[in-house]
Amino acid sequence: MQRTVVIVGAGGKMGARAAEKIGKESRFRVLLCESNDLRARQLERDGFHVVSVESALPEADFVVMAVPDALIGRIAHQLAPRMKSDGTLIMLDAAAAYVNELPEPGSLTFMITHPCHPPFFTEQATEDQRRDYFGGVALQDILISLAHGSESRFQEGTEICKAMFAPVRKAYRVTPGQFALLEPAMSEIVVATAACLMKKSLDAAVEKGVPADAAMAFMAGHARIAMAIAFGAEKSPFSDAAKIAIEWGMKEVIRPDWKKVFEPQALREAIEVMLAVDSVESTK
């Protein structure tokens, strides 16, 4: 049976990706909603038909919220009362669920999904896939989580999530709490910060007089081999000198109490700050 999928925020980057991907699946009937007039007109020019949220929600078996993270809680409160009693709301971030910003679900099913993005040290078949860092061309995994509701609707929703981020190798199921430990705690607070620190260290070397192309070449190769060793792709260990340097760097560059970002109170505080900043940016 064909299921109706409504995409709210279809004119944004993620909404457009979702519309294009899910729309290819004949098992889904896709309705697009976009409140921004300029984006709505662009969707129409691209050959899509845009409908109002008011007309779409009563028909929706599944609603995909392709909206800024900071607006998920607020918009979910607007959507939930208008949805079918057995409808499923799919969110693309766990932050609102973690800080209890979602409405009472009643008989609705709430679920969360997010792409893992194409992994390093994994072979991709084509040049286009090897150049795809976000996903959608390259093979990737995704996370899925049931925040509330029906297991059967969650399983159906998982198929929509796979279509949205295709091609997907595997969908890993986690709890909403585990989701927040992976994003934002691990992937953004730690991993993205470490990546930016690497770039800043390259800039610092260049500021000290190292030729930029030499610094970039050295950074690119050493970042790759360091990650390969740390993650087990390379079986040779770090040299004794490198081990000493890493130990010294952990004390001089990394805060000794850095793991506190995985504790509930600190993580909640970080998410609240992130959502507050995102909310201001979303209104600009």
DRENDRENGU-51281 format. One record per residue: residue in one letter; x, y negated, z of N, C-alpha, C in turn. Coordinates in steps of 0.2 Angstrom, whole numbers, plus 5000, padded with zeros to 4 digits. Atoms other than C-alpha are relative to their C-alpha. Layout:
N
AXYZXYZXYZ...
//
This chain:
284
M500450065000500050005000500449945000Q499650065001500749834995499949965006R500050044994501149725010500149934998T499950075002500949535010500549975005V499450034996502549445016500049924999V500050085000502449255020500749985002I499350034998504149165020499849925002V500050074998504049005030500749965000G499450045001505348875026500450034993A499849975006505548955008500549964996G499650045004506448805001500749995002G499350004997507948815012500450054997K499549955003509548915008499850075001M500149934998509049065018499350024997G500749985002507149055013500050014992A500049995007507649044994500350074999R499749945001508749194996499550065002A500549954998507349295005499550004995A500650005005506049244992500350034994E499749975006507249294978500150085001K499949934999507649464986499450045001I500649974999506049514993499550004994G500450015006505149454977500150054995K499849955005506049584967499750075002E500349944998505149724977499350004999S500750005002503549774969499550025006R500449974994502949854986499849945005F500250064996502849674993499749954996R500350075003501749524989500249955004V499750054996502649374993499749934999L500350065000501849204998500549955003L499550044997503049055000499749935002C500250064996502748905012500649965001E499550054999503748745012499749945001S500350074998503348585021500349944997N499650055003504648485013499849994993D500250015007503948404997500550014995L499549995005505548394988500250074999R499849935000506048574992499450044997A500649965003504248634987500049994993R500050025008504348544970500650044997Q499449975003506048624967499850084999L500349935000505248794971499650014994E500550005005503848764959500449994993R499650005007505148714945500450064999D499749945000506048874949499650064998G500449955002504548964944499650045006F500449974994503849004962499349965001H500750034998502048964968500049995007V500050024993502048874985499349995002V500750014997500448884996500149975007S500050034994500048805012500050065006V500049954994500348895029499350025002E500749984998498548885033499650054996S500349955004498048985018500350065000A499649945000499449105019500050055006L500049964994499449165037499550055001P500549954999497749245037500150064996E499949945005498349365023500750035002A499349974999500149395030500050065005D499949944996500549565036500749995004F499350024997502349495039500149934999V499850075001502949325042500849995001V499250014999504849285039500149925002M499950074998505349125048500749984998A499450025003506749055037500149925002V499950074998506948895048500649995004P499450014996508348815058499950045007D500049964994508748915074499649965006A500350044995508248765085499349995000L500850015001506448765078499750065000I500449945000506048945079499550015006G500550004995505248935096499449954999R500550055001504248775092499550034994I500449985006503648845075499750075001A500449944998503249015082499449995004H500650024996502048935094499549984995Q500450035004501248855079499750064995L500249955005501149015068499650065004A500249944996500749155081499250005000P500750005000498949095084499650014994R500350005006498549095066500150064996M499949945004499149265061499550055002K500449944999498249425059500250035007S499949984993498049515076500550065000D499449955000499249655070500649984995G499450035004500449545061500750015003T499350004997502349545063500349944998L499650065001503449395065500750025000I499349985001505249415059500449935001M499650054999506449295066500850014998L499349985003508249275059500649985005D499550024995509149225076499650025007A500349974993508949295094500049955005A499950054995509249125103499449995003A500650024998507449085105499750055005A500249944996507049255112500450005006Y499549994994508549255124499849955005V500250064995507949085132499350005001N500750004999506149135132499649944997E500450055003505549005120499450024995L500549985004504349115111499350005003P500750004997502449115113499850075002E500249944998501549255121499850044994P500149965007501449395107499350035000G500749965001499749475112500150064996S500049945004499449605099500550004994L499650015006500749535087500750045002T499449974999502449615084500549954998F499450055001504049505086500650044999M499449975001505649565078500549954998I499550045002507349495075500550034995T499549975004508649525061500549944998H499550055002510249445055500550044996P499549965004511549495042500750015004C499449994997513249565048500549964995H499550025005514049495032500550054997P499549955002515249585021500650015004P499549994995516549665032500750004997F499350005002518449645030500250085000F499849935001519449805026499550054998T500449965004518049875016500049994993E499950005007518149914998499349984997Q500650015003516849834987500150024992A500049965007516449904969500349954995T499950045006516549744958500449935003E499650074998517549574958499549955003D500550044997515949484961499850025008Q500149984993515649584977500649985004R499450014996517449564983500049925001R500050074999517149374981499449975004D500650024996515549374991500150005007Y499850004993515849325009499450005004F500650004996514049295014499650065000G500449945001513149445007499549994995G500650015005511749474994500350034994V499649975006513049534981500450065003A499649944997514249634992499650045004L500349964995513749775002500149985007Q499950024994513449735020499550045005D500549974995512549795037499649945002I500450054997511249705046499850025007L500349994994510549695064499350005000I500750014999508749725069499950025007S500249994993507849715085499349995001L500750014998506149735092499949975006A500150044994505749595104499350025004H500649984997503949655107499550034994G500549985004502549755099500150074997S500149935002502249905088500650034996E499449965003503650035083499950014993S500149995007502750075067500149944996R499950065003502649895062500749974999F499350025000504449865067500450044994Q499749965005504950015055499949974993E500150035006504049935041500349934999G499650065000504849765045500750014999T499349995002506549845044500150014993E499950005007506249885026500049934997I500050075002505849705023500749965001C499350034998507449655032500550034995K499549975005508449775021499949974993A500150035007507649705005500349935000M499850075000508049525011500749995000F499350015000509849555014500450054995A499749955005510149685000500649984996P500049934999511249774996500250025007V499849994993511249845014500250075001R499849934998512249995020499750035006K500349974994511550015037499749955004A500350044995510349935049500150025007Y499949984993510949935067499549975004R500550034995509649925080500349995007V499850024993510049835096499449965004T500550034996509049755110500149924999P499950075001508749565110500549975004G499550024996509949545124500750024997Q499449985003511249645115500249954994F500050045005510849535100500449935001A499750064998511349375109500750015002L499349994999512949455115500450004994L499649995006513449485097500049934996E500150065003512749315091499549965004P499450035002513149185097500650025004A499449994995514349255111500650024996M499449975004515549365100500149964994S499950035007515249295082500249935000E499950075001515149115085500549975006I499650034995515849065102500750035000V499349975000517349185101500350004993V499749995006517649235083500149944996A499950065004517249075074500549955003T499650054997518148975087500850024999A499349975002519749095084500249984993A499950025007519549065066500249934999C499850075000519548875068500749995003L499350014996521048885080500550024995M499549985005521948985066500249944995K499950055005521648845054500349945003K499750064996522148705067500750025001S499349984999523748805070500449994993L499750015007524148795051500149934999D500050085001523748605051500649985004A499450024995524948585066500650014997A499349985003526348675057500149954994V499950045005526048565042500249935002E499950074997526048405053500750005002K499350004997527748455060500550014994G499650015006528448455042500150074996V500049945005528148635035499749994994P500350015006527748635017499350045000A500749974999525848665016499950074996D500149935003525948805003500450055003A499649954996527248895013499650025006A500449994994526248875029499450054998M500649965002524648945020500250074998A499849935002525549095012500250045006F499849974994526249135029499450025004M500649994996524649115038499550054997A500449955004523649215025500250075001G499849934999524749365026500150025007H500049984993525049365045499350015003A500649994998523249345048499750074998R500249935002522849495038500350065003I499749954997524149605045499850005008A500250014993523749545063499350035001M500749974999521849595061500150074998A499949935002522349755052500350045006I499749974995523449805067499550005006A500550004994522149745081499450044999F500649965002520649835072500250074998G499949935002521549995068500150024993A499949995007521649975049500750024999E499349995001523549975050500250045006K499849964994524250115061500749985003S499450034997525950025064499849955005P500150044995525949935080500349935000F499650065000526449755084500750015002S499349994998528249735086500149985008D499950024993528949715104500049935001A500050074999529249535102499349974999A500750035001527549505095499550025006K500449984994526749595110500249955005I499950054995527649475121499749934998A500350065002527149325111499250005001I500750004999525349385111499849995008E500150014993525449405130500049935003W499950074998526149225132499449964997G500550045003524849155120499350015003M500649994996523449235130499949965006K500050044994523949135145500149934998E499950075002524448975136499549974995V500550025005523148965122499350025002I500749984999521649065128499949995008R500250014993520749025144500050075004P500049934997521049165157499350035002D500749984998519149165161499550004994W500450005006518549175143499450054999K500549955000517549325145499349985003K500650024997516249225155499549994995V500650015005515349185139499650064998F500549955001514649355139499650015006E500449994994513849335156499449964999P500650025002512049295156499949925001Q500150074999512049115164500449964996A499650045004513549055154499750004993L500349995007512749125138499449964999R500650045000511049045142500249934999E499850075000511948875145500249994993A499750015007512848895128499549994995I500650005004511248935119499649945000E500450064999510348795126500349944998V499750055003511648675121500050004993M500049995007511748745104499349984997L500750015002509848735102499849935000A500250074999509748555108500449964995V499650035005511148505096499750014993D500349985007510348595081499349974999S500650045001508648515085500149934998V499950075002509348345084500250004992E499749995007510248395067499450014995S500549985005508648465060499549954999T500550065001507648305062500349944996K499750055003508948205053499850004992
//
